[in-house]
Amino acid sequence: MWKYVKYHIWPRDMKFEEKLALFSDFAQSRGLEPSPGKVILDNTFDIEPDQIQHISCDNIQEFLNIINRTTTFEHFNFAPFFASKETGKFLMMGVNYRPHVVEVSVRSNDVDLVESAHSFIKENLGLKNPEVQAYDKERAKHLQPTIFIGRHFDKIADAYCNNLSQFLRLLGFDRDTIKRCGNS
């Protein structure tokens, strides 16, 4: 099973290196050990400190050392893989950080392990999402969007209006919903 959740709220002063270091403890408490090599899923430890650099690390500790030394970063992907030879269970816990979202993915052949790992990550990283408004069928209107483009009637305005109309069609407005002054 693979469960994936996007989170939009987390502590802005979070020290990711401290929180991500807890992943190994979580896995070991369930009898799982870090997998050093390539298996069903690859261990992934990548960080982009800025728009120019990309660093790929070989293991958890190397990644934690790099992220500890990096004061800011644009993006990172931390996805260690853990397994047990005795039970055959495996666990991949991934955190993909981007400036406006933290994506958490957990994959395992044990459903309970997936749910407990998600809860662990959400709680330890302080992840939340804004409340989703319930859908109200009584208030649904399903309005069709209409756009009126007001403009001058000259060649310059024609060019701008045609470009804007073409762009709106690319966004999904059909020709009838783009009300324009002029010929086309």
N, C-alpha and C positions, 0 to 999 in steps of 0.2 A: 504494500500500500504506500502511496505517496500523497502527502498532504502539503499544500502550499497556501500561505496566507501573507497578504501585504498589510503592513502596519504603517500608519501615518503619524503616530504620536509616540515619542519616546523622550527620555530625559536628554536635553541638549548638551549637558555636561558629562554624559556617560563616558566612562573609561572602558572602551570596548575590549582592550587587552585583558582587563581584569575579569570581565564577564565571560569572554570566550574561553578563557583558561578553565572555567568551571565545566565545560563540555566533557572533558576527559574524565573528571570525577563522576559526572552523571553516568557516563557509559560504564566505567569501572564498577560503580555500585550495582550495576545490573549484569556483571560478569562479562563485559565486552572489553576488548583490547583494541588499541589503535591499529589499523592495518597499514603497514608501511608501503605496500606496493599497489600496483594497479589490479583491481578486482572488478566485481560487477559494476561498481561506481568508482570513479577516480577521486582520490583526495584532491581537493582544490584549495589552494591558498594563494590568492592573487590580491594585489593592492595597487591602486593608482594614486600616488601622492599628489599628482597634479595632472594637467592635461597632456604633459609630455612624457612622463615616466610610467612604466608598467613593471611591477616586480612580481615574479612568481617564486614562491617558496616551496621547499621540498617537504616540510613537515610542520606540525602544529607549533612547536616551540620556536622554530625559525620565523614563522609568521607573527607570533606574539612578540618576539623581539623587534621585528621590523615595525609593527604597528605601534609599539611602545615608543620607538624613536621618532616616529612620524607625527609631527604636531598637527597637521591637517591632511586630509585626503579627500579625493573626489569620489572614490568608489573602492569597495573591497568585496571579495567573495571568499568566504570561509566555509568550507564544507568537508570536515573530516569524516572518515569512514571507520566504523568500529565493527568488530565481528567476534564471534565465539566459535572456535573449532569444535568444542564439546557439544554445544546445543544447536549449532547451525544458524543461530540468529545473527542478523546484521542490522546496523543502524547507521544512517547517514543524516547528520544534522547540519543544515546549511543556513548561513546568514549572508544575504547579499545586500550591502549597504549602498544606497544612492542618496543624493542630497535631500530628496523629499519623500523617500520611502525606505523602509527596511523590509525586505522579503525574507520570510522564513520558510524553509522546505525541510520536511522530514520524510525519510523513506526507510521502511523496514519490512521484514516478513512477519512481524508481530504487531497486530493492530493496537494492542494496549501500549506497546512501546512507542508507537507513533504518537498516540494521544498524550502520554506522559511526557515525552520529549517536547512536544509543542507547548504544553503547560509550563514545563520547566523553563524553556527559552522565553516565553512571553512574560512569566513572572520575574525571572532574573534580569532581563533586559528592560523591564518596565514598559513593555510595548502595549499600545492601545490603539483603538480606532474611534473616530467620531461615531456617535449614535446614528444608525441608519433609520430614516423615517419609514414608518409602516406605509404600505401601499393602500390607498383608500379608493376602492372602485367607484364609490359614489361621487368622488370629486374629479375623477379622471375625465379629461375633456378631449384628449387626442387631437389637439388643434393642429392644423396644417400650417406650417410657417409660410408667410408671405413677406416679400421684401419689395418696397417701392424705392426706386432710385430716382431722386430728383437731380436735375442737372441743367446746364446751359445748352443751347442748341447751336453748337459750333463743332468744327472738326476735332478740336482738342478734347472737348467733352465726349464726343462720340467715341474716340479712342479709349479714354478712361472707362466709359460706361461699358463698352464691349468687353474690355479686359475684366472688369469687375463681374459682369454677367457670366462670363466664361468660368471665372473662379467659383462663383456661387453654384453653377451647375456641377462643378467638380465636387463641391461639398454635399451634393445630394438634392439641391433645389431643382425642380424641373422647370422648363421654360414658362409654363403657365403661372408658376408662383413668383416669378421675377417680373414684377410690373414695372415697366419702364416708359419714360417719355420718349417719343421718337419712333423711328421706323422699325428696327429689329428688336 
